[in-house]
Amino acid sequence: MKLEGDSLIPLYQQVIDDIRQEIEVGHYIVGQKIPSESELSEIYDVSRITIRRAIEELSAAGYVTKKQGKGTYVNPRKILKKVLQTSPSQSFSSMCRAADRVPGARLIQREVGFPTSREASLLGIGERVKVMAIRRVRTADDIPISFETLILPLEEFSYLLEEDLDGVSFYDVLKRHGARNPGKPMHTWMELIRANDELAELLEVSVGEPLFDEVGVISDEDGNPLFLGHSRIVASMFCFSLW
């Protein structure tokens, strides 16, 4: 490929953009070893320093993994979530399948208690109304992606106390029990945090790994609060779309 030397876009960024496109269209498939630095240097007619920076940026962004002494390999596709949704809320399982990955779940904890004042306000209930907290690690191809906490009014969702929630879609469970259908997200807040010891162990990442910290209220089809979700997501494995 001929890069544009007089472009305002740096050469290393042009290499990044082209390799990323090759991955997205399937020229380089998941698990495939891409050409070596010397080979890419010849392909793009740039220095190995330029290629090395491009590969380091692609690795940092989660598109490839460098294996010492073996080469650079294409990672599984990132899971895409739409932030501004005009259709019903996406389930984690549906997002995984859209990325050609197999969704999974591991139950960590299930407990009953009272909501915080913020949780009660977001759910439109009183602070002395009991809620259930369900905490699970969500996986894609058996790789931990997210640690989620769901807060639900106990009276409406008491059947979840006995439900097997390992390896299943939460939305499928709700549908099977005839629950109100999830509609659009009502509110979503997001910030970037770093994994502490507990999150690092649950998500099998290093302490300090960047995570998306997402809090959202899911409504039913009539716009009434259904449940509250709080997810800590491995940033290198996820991306968000604003449209």
N, C-alpha and C positions, 0 to 999 in steps of 0.2 A: 504493500500500500504506500502511496506517495503522500507524505505529510505536507502541510502548508507551512513552509518556513517563514513566510511573511505575515502569518495570521497573528491576531492578538492572543489567541489561545496557545499557551506554552506547548512545546512538543510532547512533554511527558503526559500532559492532559489529553492531547490528541490520541496518544497511544492508549491511555486508560479508556477513553470513550470508544475506541475501535474494539479493543479486547472485550469490554463489557457488552457491546452490541453483538459480538461474535458468540458470547455466552448466551445472551438472551434469545438469539435466533436459533440456537442449537448447533452452531458450527463446532463449538467446544461443549461437550456434554458433561454432566455431573460425574465426577470421579476421574475424568480424563486429564492426562498430563499435557499441559500446554508446551509450546516450543521453549527451548532454553533461552537464557539471556542472549547468548551469542547468536542464536538463530533468529530471535526477535529483532536483534540489532540489525541483521541483514535484511529481514523482511521490511522493517520500517526505515532503514537507512539512517539510523541515529546511533549515538554512542551507547555503550553498555551502561553508562551512568544514568542516562535518560531512561533506559529500559528498567534498570534496577529501581529507580524512584517510582516508575509507573506500577511495577509489581508490588512494591511496598505499600503503595496507596490502595491498590486493589485488595491486598491482603488485609489491610486495616479496615477496609469497608466490608469485608466478609465475602468477597466474591471468589477468592482463591485462598489456598493454604500452601505455604512453603514448607516442604519436608527436607530436613537437612540431608544432603548427600543424595537425594532422590529426585528433586525437582519441584515444580509448582503444579498443583492440582485444582480443578474446578470444584467449588463447594456446591451443596444443594441450593436450590433457589430460595431466596428470602421469602418469608410470608408477608403478604401485602394486606394491609387493612385500610379501608377508606375512612377518613376522619369525618368528612362531610357526606352523610348518607341520606339519600332521598328515598331509599327502600328500607325494608325491615333490617334490624341489626344483624350483622354477620356473626355466625358462631365461629369459634376457634376451629372446629372440625371442618367447616366449609372453606375457611381460608387455607387450611392445610391442603385440602384436596385440590383447591385451585392452583396450588403451587406444586402439584404432583407429589405430595408427601403424605405419609400415613399418620393421622392424628392419634394421640393417646393421652391418658390421664392417670395420675396416681394420687389417691386420697391421702392427705396428710393429717387433717383434723376436721372434726365436726363438733360444734358446741352450740349451746343455747345460752342466751344472756339478754342484756338490755343494750339498746343502741346508744352510741354517743349522741350528743345534741346535734351534731352535724349530720350524722347518719339518719336520725329521726326526721330532721328537717328535709333532707333530700328525698326520703321515702314517703313523706307526708303522713307520718304516724307520730304518736306520742312517745315520749322518752321512757315510759313505763310499759310499753307494748313489747313483748318478747320477740326477739329475732333469732334466726339461726345463722351461724357463720360456717361456711364450707370452704376449706382451704385445700387446693389441689395443685400439683405440678403438672403442667400441660407439656406434652412432648410432640415432636415431629420426627418420624423415623427413629423413635426411641431416644432422641436427643432432647434434653430439657430446654424448653423455649421460654416458659413463663410460669411464675408462681402467682396463682389467682386466689383471691378471697371474694366470695359471694355473700352478701348480706340480704336475707329474705325474711319477711314477716312470718313468724312461726305458725300462726293459726292457719294461714293459707297454704303453707308448704310443709306441714308437719310430716307428710308421707316421705319426705326426703331423709328423715332421721333413720329410716330402715332401708333406704334404697342403696343398692350397690353402685357406687360412683367411680369405681376404678375402670379405666379404659372405655368410658362411654361419653357420648355427647350430652352435655347438660340440656341443650335445647331438645334433643330427642326424648330425654326423660320427661321434660315438661309436657311435650306433645302427647306422650303415652298416657299421662295422667290427666289429660284434658285441661291443662292449665291455660290461663289467658295467654294468647299468642304474643310473643315479643314483637314490639314495633320498632320505631326509630329511637336511637339514643337521644335522651332529653338534654343532657349536659355531659361534657367531657372535659377533664382537666389533665394536663400532661406536663411532666418535667423530667429532666435527665438527672439520675442519681448514680451512685456507685454501690456495688454490692458490698454489704457488710459480711461478717463471718457466717451468719445464719443463711443469708440469701446465696452466698457463694457455695455453701455446702449443698443446698437444695437444688441449685441450678447447675452445679458442677462446673463452676467458672472460678477464676481467680478473685481474691478479695480486691476490690477496687474496679472490677469490670463495669463498664458503663451499662446502665439499665434504663429503659423507659419506665417511668412510674405513671401509670394511667388510672384515673378514677373516672367512672362513668355511671350515669343513671339510665337504665334501660326501661322504657315505657311499654305499655301494652298498645294494642292497635287503636285504642281510644285516647292515647296520650297520657294515661295515668301511670304513676310510678309502679314498676313491677319488682325490680330488685336493683341492688347496688353492686357494682363490680370494681374490684381494685386489683390491678395486675402489675407485677414487676417483670418486665420483658427484657431478654438478652438483646441489646441494641444491635449487635452485629448480625443477628439472624432475622431481623424484622425491619420492615419499612412501612411508612404511612403515605397514603395518597390523599391530597387535599381536594380531589374532585371525584 
